[in-house]
Each structure stands twice: as C-alpha cells, then as structure tokens.
Amino acid sequence: METASSVKGSTTSQISSLQYSSDINADSLEPDQSEDFQTVLGLKYLPSWPAVNLQFSELCYVVPDQTNASKTKTILRRVNGMFHSHELTAIIGPSGAGKTTLLNLLAGFGAVCESGEILVNNSPRDMRVFRKMSRYIMQTDVLDSQFTVLEMMILAANLKLGKELNLKQKLEVIDEILGMLRLKDTLNTMAQKLSGGERKRLCIALELVNNPPVIFLDEPTTGLDDLSSSQCIALLKVLAAGGRTVICSIHTPSAKIFEMLDAVYVLAEGQCVYQGKGSNIVPFLKNFGLCCPITYNPADFIIEVACLEYGGSYHEPMVEAVGNGKVARWSPPAVEGETTTTKTDTTSGASSFYERDQFDEEISPKLLEAKCSWWLQYKLLLVRMLIQMWRDKSYIKLKFYMNIVLALLVGSLYFGMGTSASKALFNFGFMFTIVIAYLYLPMMPVLLYFPTEINLLKREYNNQWYRLSSYYAAMVTSKLPSMFILAVIYLSIVYLMSSQPLEWFRFAMLFTIAFVTALTSDSFGLLISSRLSLVNAMFMGPVLAVPLILLSIYGIGYGGGTYISPLMRFLMHLSYLRHSMEGLVASLYDYGRADTICEDTEIFCSFKKSKVLLAFLGFENMHYLWSLSCLMSFYLLFTVAAYFMIRLRLKHSEVSPIFAYVIQLLTKYFNFTSYNY
Amino acid sequence: MTLLPDIKASDAACCVGGANSDASSSSGVCSLKGHHGDPDSGCLGINCCTTAASSELSIDETSSTSSRGSCELTSKVTNDLNGFQSPNYHQAVAHANFDHCDPVDIQFADVRYTVKKFSFPERKFVTKEILHGLNGSFRSGELTAIMGPSGAGKSTLLNVMSGFCSTGVSGDIRVNRKPMAPSSERFRQMLCYIHQDDLLRPQLLVGEIMLLAAHLKLGFKVTKAYKMDLIKHILSLLGLDHRYNVPTGKLSGGQKKRLAIALELISNPPVLYLDEPTTGLDSSSCSSCVALLKKLASQGHTIVCTIHQPSALIFEMFDKLYTVVDGHCMYQGPVRELVPFLADQQLVCPSYHNPADYLLEVAVGEHQRDLNELIHAANKKYYEDVDRHRYMSSDDMARLVESIKENMGGKAVVKTSEALAAFAAAQFSSFDYVKPSPQELALEEIKALSGGPESADPDLLEKNLRPQPQPLAKAGELARPPNAIRSASFLMQYVLLMQRILICAKRNYFLLLARIFSHIFIGVVFGYLYMNVGNNAQSVLGNYVYLYGSTLLLVYTGKMAVVLTFPLEIDMLTREHFNRWYKLGPYFLSLISFEIPFQSLCTAMYIIISVHLTGNDATDSFRIYYFMLLGIMASLSAQAWGFFVGATLPTKLAVFLGPILAVMFSVFGFCTRYIDITPLFRWMWHLSYFRAGFHGALNAIYGMDRPFLECPETAMYCHFRSPKVFLKYMMISDVHMSDCLILMGIVIGVMHVLTLITLWHKLNKR
C-alpha cells in the first residue's frame, strides 16, 4: 500500500508539473502546489475511499409543461457520458441546456430520471451507498453567521467522525483541510465576516471532513469576482488531483478558468455536443467549418455555437460526432498530425494513469456505519443551537426588553383589578390578554426565522450530517430555557401588578397553562412555516389564529340556561386557546376562592361570588386537569405534525398528480399568483 | 457637410449584422438620394465600397456574408420605397423624429464620490472616497462599456453620471462643453437610466404598457395616431412587433430587457445609461441586446452601460471601453486599441484568450503588475486624445480645451469677460454644424417621396404642413432638445395610472377575490357563532364580543393587504419616477383611489352579512348605517397605517410589526375602562383609532336612546336589559359619534400625508 501511494504521488506531481509549466505564473505557483500535494496525500486519520468513475447512459428527464397540462417538456434527451476520478470536470452550456438537471440526476439530489442508468465503477449505483460517498455543494452559501470557522469545522468533525478520533486528531484533520483550502488565516473569523470566495471555500471545507470521493458543485463561481473564481477552480483542481471526482456546472468560464479544467462536458438543448479536453474544442469545431478567432475564448465560442449564433445546422453533426456523450474523450485524428507531440504525450500519460487507477476495490463495511450516535448528534446540535441563541445578543435584548415593556403595560392597564368585585368582568379580559400574548409572541418569530433556517437544515441534512429526528429534538429542546425565563418574567410582573390572589398554587397553575400555551403556539407556527414561504407564512399564521381567538371566548354572557349545540361545542374543543382560557379561569376562580371586595361606590356587585361569574361567563363545566391535558395533546399533535411536514419537504418526494392538476387549474382559471420573495 | 452624418449612419447600419430591414437605413438612403438628384449609381457605388471595406476588415467569412446580404436587402427596400404611392405624413414625421436625436457629448473631469457612514468602533461618521478623480468623455454615436472587477466602482460611476446618486459628488461634468449638474432638471430631461433587473407588471400587454408610457411622456398635444406609429416603429426596431398582444409576464429574459429599453425610447432621450444589460441573459439574448444598443448608438444616441465578463463576440461590438479599478481609470479608448495598449505595457494577451477576460485578470492583480503604471498610462493616453482633438477645432475651441486642461491640473479657472466672449463665440461658431431639425428632415423626406408625377394634391400637402410651423432656432435654445414635448398634466397622469391599476386588478383578480371571499367567509362564521345575539338581553356580552371581533377583523384585513404588496410597488415607483414617467402626486392619488373604495366594499359586504345573521338589524336602520360607516373608517385608518408601515420599513419587518401594533392598540377599549388606565398610558386611549371604531360601534348599537332589550321568559332577571346600564357599566355612555369619526378621519389624513412625505423623501433625496 505504501508503494502504491508513493508511486501515485510521484506520478501526480509529474502531471502537475507538466500541466502548470505552460502557465505564465508557473514559478510562483509550483512550490505551493507541491506542498499541497504532499498535504493531500498525507490526510491521515480520515477514511480512505476507493476512487470513483461515474458513468451514465441514456439519461432522460421530462417535466410537465407549465402552461399546457397535457404536454411535457424534455430536459435531458438520452445523454451519455463518463466522469473520471482524479479529474475536474465542468458541465457547460447555454441557459436551459440542462446543466443543473444533469448534475442533480447524477447526485441523486431530488430528481429521479425517467430512463437510463448510472454506473459507479462499472456497477449499478446503490443510492444508499452513493449518498454517503458523494457531497453536493449548492450555489448559494448557507452558513451560520454566529460561529467562527474553527467552531464550524469542529462541529462538522464531531458530527461526521464521531468518537473514532479524539479532539487532538480532529484538530489535525481540520488544520490540514483549512491549509489545503487557504483558510488558516480565518480560523477565528465569524462566518458573516468572510468574503465571497472564503465562504465558498468554507462550504467545501465543511464537506471534506470525512473525505468524500465524489464532490458535486452547482455553479461554484457564480457571484464571485474574477480572482475568487480563479482561486476556487484552482483549489478544486487540487482536490481532484488528490484522487477525487469533482464535477461542477459553470455558467461562463473565462479563459484562465477554462485552462484549468481537466475535462469539459458541453450540453445544448438536452444533448451532449462535446466531451473531452478543453484544448481540443478548437480542432473539434474546425471539423465542422467553424474557426475560432484567436481573440476568442473557446468556451464562449462553443457556447455561442450551441446557442445557434452561427446558424442552426451545427447542432446535429456535433451530437453525432460525440455520440450524444458516448465518446468519452474526443481527440483529433492522429493521421492528420495536427496535434503536437507534447499534447500527445500528456494525453497518453493521463490515460495510462487513469487505466492503472481503475481498481475494483471493495468498500469497507466500516465506512458505511454511522459515526455518530443519535444521542451524540442530539447533544452536539443542542449545544450549537444554544450557543447560536446566546450569541445573537441584539435579538435576546429585544425579546427581553419587549417582554418587560409589555408586562408593565398590561400590568398598568389592569392595575389592582384582581381583588375588585366590580371589575371582575375586566379581570376576565386580563386573562384574555395572557392568551393573546402567548399566541402571538411565540408564533411570529418562528414564522419569521424558520423559512430561513430550513435552508441550512436542507444543506446539512442532504449531505448526511445528521438525522432529522436528532435535529428536530434539539430544536424543540433548545427553545425551552429562553421561553421559560421570559414567561417567568412576564407572568410575575402582570400577576403582581394586577393584584391577583397571592397563593402559590394559583400562580403555579396559571404559569403552567400559560407556558404550555406558548409551547403550543410555537409548534403551531412551526407547522405553518414548515410548508409555506416567508410571506405566505406571515399571512396565514395570523389569519388562522383569528378563528382560534373567536372560539376561545365563545359563549360568554349566555348564562347557564342557554343551550349550546353539540357541533359548536365540538368546534370549541378544536381551539387550543379555548382550553387555555378555561385553564386560566379555573386557576384564578375555582377551588373555593374567597369573595372579592366590593367598593363603597358600588351599590350592588353582581359578581362578588366566583360561582356567579363562572356561570355568567359560561365556564361552569370546566376542569383544570382536563384543560391541561387537552393543551398537552395539542402540543404533541402540532409537534409531531410539524416533524412529518419538514421530513416530507426534505425528502423531495414527487408531487402527486392530483396536487399538480389542482395547481394547474388554479393557475389557469384564477391567475394564481404566489408571492415568492 | 450635411452628407457626412448620413453616410456614416448608412455605413454603421450596414456594418451591424442584424440590420436587414431598417427603416432608418432606408430613410438615410432616401435622403442621400434626394440630395444627389440622380443617385442610383452613386448610391449603389457607395454600398459597394462599404461592402468591400467590410470584406477587408472582417476576420472571417460570416461577417462578410452578413454585410453583403444586408446591403442587398437595403437596396431592395429602397426599390420598394420608390414605388410608394401616397405618403403617410404622420408615419414620416414619427420616423423622422425618432431616427434623429441631437448629439450629446458628456465630458467629466476630476469626478469624485464620497460616502459617509457611521463607524461603530470609532463612534463617529467616517468619510470614504469611492471614485478618485475620474476623467473621461462619452460621445454621441458611441456605445461605451464600463468594465472592471467587482467592487471597482462601475455602478457607482454610472449612478454618479446619471444623477441617481447626487450627494457626495464633486467634479466638473459638462454636456456639450457646458457645465451642468447631473441632478439638474435639464440634465435629467435628456437621459434615462435602465436598471439591471426588469420590474414590469406581468398583467399588462406590451402594446398597453407602451401606449401608457407614450401618453405619460408625450402628453396629449400629440395625436394618438402619431403615438401608435411611433410605438410600432420602436417595437419593430427592437424586434418586439410580434409581441404586441403578449402579456409582459410571458416574455423571455431578453425580450423583457428590450421592452425596458423600448419604454424609455418613447421620449427619445439622447443619453441612455444601462446597468449590466446582459446579466442573467443567455448567449443569444446577450448578442441581440448589444446589437440593438449598437444600432441605437449609430442613430446618434450616447449609450453607456456597465458590463460584466462579456464574451469576445459581444466585446467586439462595443465602440469604446472605460475600465475602472478601485475608483481609478485604467484604460479609456477604442476597444480595438486595448491589446496594443496592454502590449505597450509589456502585457501580452495569450492566444485564444478573450481580451476582456485578460484585462480583468490584469485588473485584479493576477499578473503581478503595478496598477499605478497602468493608471498613469491611461491618463497619459487620455490627454493625448484630448490634444489630438484640439487640432481639429478652431482657435476658440482650442482656447476652451486649454481651459479644461488647466482645470484638470487642479488650477481654478477664473471666468473673465474674455472667457465669456469665448463662450459666445463658440456658440455662434457651432451654429453652423447643428444638424437640420426633425421638421426639416420630414419636409425633405416628403419632398423626396412626392417627387414623381403621380404625387398627391399640393393643396393637401400644404394643408398638412400648416399645423406644423417650424420654430425659430435661437442661440439660447441650443441646449434644449427641439422635439421636447410637454408631458401629461396632473389630471391626465392620474387618469392613466388609474386605468393601469384597474387593468392589473381585472387580470390578476386572485388576490382581490381572496380578500372578498375572506370577508364573506368570516362574516358567515361570525354570524353563525353569534346568531341572534343582537336583541337578546341575556347575550349582551356576546354581541359585545362580536363587535370587538368585527373591528379587529376589519383593522387587520385593511392593514395586512397593503403591507404585503406596497413594498414591491415602491421599487417600480422609484425607477419610473426617476425616468420621468409621472410625478408622485398622481401616483399616490390613483393608488388610494383604488384601495379606499375596494376596502370599503369589502367592509360593507362583511357588515351586511354579519349584521343580518346576528340579528342586529332588528331595530332602527340608522344604527346599521352608523355601524357600517364606523367600520369603514376603522378599516381605512388601518389601511393608512399599513401604507405608512410599508413605505417606511422593509417587507419582513413591516409584516412582523403590522399585526403586533394592531393587537397592541386593540387592547384599549375592549378589556379596560378609561378610569382604570394608569395616567401614564392614557394618551394611548385618546389616539387609538381602534378604540374609536369599537366604541363608536357600541354606541351605534346600544346608545342613542335604544329601548329595552328582550328578556327571555326563562330568565328570572336580566342585568343588562336596559342598554344604558350596559353602557354605564362599560363607561362609554359619554362617547360621542362625532368624536370617533373625527379621530379616525384625522388618523387617515395624517398617515397618508406622512406616507406621501416619506415617499417624496425616498424619491428625491438619494
């Protein structure tokens, strides 16, 4: 094994020297590359996967047409191709050619192809195994803004490597990866302070923690400037030279970036028009009578040809020349003698190198085991969420001061009402404000922040960081401390200021009901925002809350003699705020409360006794434990439903035909317009 | 001398590969023909020479083929026009007015731009300079590209030159060698700014939005036939004539980009600024867009655009390149001189490299060169170009150029009487080179068309010419565009914008239907929940809750529907207002003229349904009218608050704070009495429009001497049988209806005025 590694290393170094000798800045770049090569091969402690060659044949992908329900639109038309290990391959083409679709199909990222097959090292792909081998890095960088680079790397290492390595070994691995990606200077920098290129490299570094052999990148240079783009592609080339299979889709590569690519796969109108080295594009197009001017970028030129800028008669011949991707590496005919001997030698050397590398090694079963137990994942994620909450200082202060201000305001409004018989009806209003407060205060932040948070969850979950259940359990648990503290502050202030009876068991009962109401509202907001976008969630949340508010205070003033129909009684039970109101009223007026004080200014106090008030408000049949049980049931119901909604969203399951048909009907007949901010 | 611009235009038209049936080219050829008298062989000779020149200059066969084909097509069009029987006067005038615009050259010297922002670590305002003394010129007839790496200041330079950013700008900016501030009204009349993202209302058709822009920009002193001809001409020029009846939401990216350009071409501005017109488009859309810009430049427009990573095919279409690096100019000059310029600095562009990409690589420091040397070389080249132009001018022009050069050297130029005399002499001498006015060109075109013996009646021609007298060209009016037409008046702007709102509402009726149905649905739900509580003495509290819930619903729906959609409108308003489509007053008036009646209609529908179901309509009918009026006023107060919140805050914060404020203010009046409120917060009681609406509704239902309520026989005693007892218990017996209505009216007026002030501040102070 050591001999093979050393032979591989030396060969790679020679190829690297040959490739970079043509660069203008070869002198300055070569020492860094040599050092990096030693680092790449020296990644100790990490699991070593076998090299992967990815081959696909006859891939086809169709989607329903947006305007016509009966027609379909073909995105990919029976394309073929092969992506080698040790190579950085770029999928390029004009807009709408199917680059991202092909990348998603190969990665298994939310798309299922209609026909065709994908081979991994000449064997049919096992999706479960492949998901553990490959990583998909999205176009948008989603990072936690409250953590430093080192902290994020440590968390990724803990989640992915588990207890196999101790902390010192993990730090060594992190140091090697960050050194490879030139991020050592940013160890203690917050993620929000990084530049665009650094954020992109950090996203790559987080996925390199367990050394995946296949890396997919969706347009890694979009949004970066020219220097960051060049650095990013150069680093991807280093990763590929280390034995990985790196596949990315690039929109418009510049000439400098184009020269760094090992292989190019050009798509146009869902078909492959070229596959091979980038330097062979110029002779390839010359075969069809298209001469690339010397001031043109060959990548731009072939994309413009694919866009039919030079006429529409070149598409079919190009597809036939490469067999729609069946020709894995197009090269000019040798008999013409147009290619230089240097290029021939380079090509031959690369081919022999790749041939030698295609060993069919068995994947060790240990690689497929989960490194981190459920409990360890839950603990790590819980700590991360608590730290994230603690570091958002401005948000903590905002919530803290808003709670105090609201408490003082409500307390001032209901000052001294608890002991006054003539104001018993308004004390009922005081309990109503508690219900309203603990409906809106927990729900609105969830509706506001969770649609943003789910992007981070989607990225980490799809790249096999953790299980969804451990994340969800940590998320639910991490909210309890702050909600508890804020509830203690708020309820203590309003309870004392409004002169409610100073009995500990009544305050404890009231606190329990209010706290469970807050938890239920939080899970209700989570359930709403798990399926809707930000603006739709912000609109639907308060709208759905209005019927709950109405049902919670239904029936007051009717008295005991009024008949309530069974249907209405059933609807009242559906509102968890109704149970909150009943619980609050029971905690303050039930269990033999003493008579309230009747001031001298009042001639007659009709609500001096608790029984009369309860009968008048229609709450005489309530029971505290029943209300608390119903609230707990609603909380569990919303929590479990939100979990399954999130799981359904992350699975990228196909939309059912009935739902798609309803959407098309709405679009066609009602001009359905959804706000997608 | 008159022949030169026409020949140049024809040559440029032939050089553009895609110009095969251009009316501009045909009119140019006709003018050429008119001047020569017997021009058939001469015209063809010129075209043949142009073809030969193109063949020599082109680097591959495709361009030659395109040039040859376009020349043949031009000849064909000319032959077709010879057989044209009756001249269309309006069409001719429209074409003439559009195809020629006055040349505008913009020179700028020592332009600097600084921004102030608060630095938290230092706790003070920090001034940062972004542009460092830029010099340059944008000439008419040229397509100029501003390039540079990210963060170099490209968009900043464009914003400064267009007046989109006016605070913090210093330097000398001249238009046709006369000083003019970019934020002045005369400067803004001659330019338009087309942004990177296209904000179009997806419900309007292409023809409708073009006609609306024509009405707004050209006013109603111009006939509709003229406008329709102008619109058809512009759309055919931009390749959108087959999209006349297509909604703008269905257009592709390239077509949307061209439509955004077409909308601004209606007023025929001499200067066009475009911010990254090719971003987000694919390769063929990029090519057609830049080719269109080149065609517009060949007609005399001054076009400046920032561009990011163009391909070589697109890069070659630009006439001039202006490169910005860290707020400095690194290169300024023709595109074809870029590679020799870099070669002079020992920077050789490799083979099969795009010069634009290579330039950016140099700019970001990838080739280890000192950028200051390039900046100095660029400045030196600029001064040499200025010196080169000096020899072509008269002595007076040379004196002016020397003054400009001294000004660039940092010296203050004292304007003496001699300088003023030089200015007057310059104006007088430049009078000889002013191109003929569009009316003269129209006259020449009509004469050429009617040269045959089968021409129309001379009396008819004279009759057509009489309403268009040619104005006298004065020296003082040289800077003003001769075809400046007064835009629409306040009332017409309001009517046009109102029509647009109604059309959009008719076609995108899902949101409106959702609002109507939600009111109906909740009205039915409320009515069923509180059925027949209106006249029952035992269910007074139930009716109390119903009135509270009604007010809460009306306040909420009035506010949230506006908070959601208004921030999106502000972006469209900002750029349409900057490009001088309309003023702020007509826009805001049309906006509230639609929202207020619609919200009132929804409120009325809700109240009619729920009042009937709850049995509150059993007594006098005037109580229902009072209730409806109060509900409408409360809803409109919340809507005015929603406008203000939407105009002030971003969407996320507005959507979050809207319901919080509504719920907070709704506590007053429902669960409290005035006497119980802490004196510290009693001012909230007086200012809460929710309380005013709610208490007014209670007074409408139970006040104003309502007789006793019915008490069921099963009840022994009804405490609130007399409405006075209930009102006294709630301490609202002293509520006056006029006070509630006045308070809500004040809230509506004040919030709308604050919204208007906020919008005005956003639009004019930037």
Interface residues (C-beta under 8 A of the other chain):
Chain A: I24 N25 S28 P94 S95 G96 L224 D225 D226 L227 S230 T252 S254 A255 K256 V282 C291 C292 P293 I294 T295 Y296 N297 P298 D300 F301 I303 E304 A306 C307 L308 E309 Y310 L409 V410 S412 L413 Y414 F415 M417 K423 L425 F426 F428 G429 F430 F432 T433 I436 Y440 M444 L448 L534 V535 M538 F539 P542 V543 V546 P547 I549 L550 L551 I553 Y554 G555 I556 G557 Y558 G559 G561 T562 M568 S606 L666 F670 N671 F672 T673 Y675 Y677
Chain B: I59 D60 T62 P149 S150 G151 Q203 L281 D282 S283 S284 S287 Q309 S311 A312 L313 E316 V339 C349 P350 S351 Y352 H353 N354 P355 D357 Y358 L360 E361 A363 V364 G365 E366 H367 Q368 R507 N508 Y509 F510 L511 L513 S518 I522 V525 F526 L529 Q538 S539 V540 L541 G542 Y544 V545 G549 L552 L553 Y556 M560 L564 T651 K652 V655 F656 P659 I660 V663 V667 F670 C671 T672 R673 D676 I677 T678 L680 F681 P712 T714 A715 H719 Y729
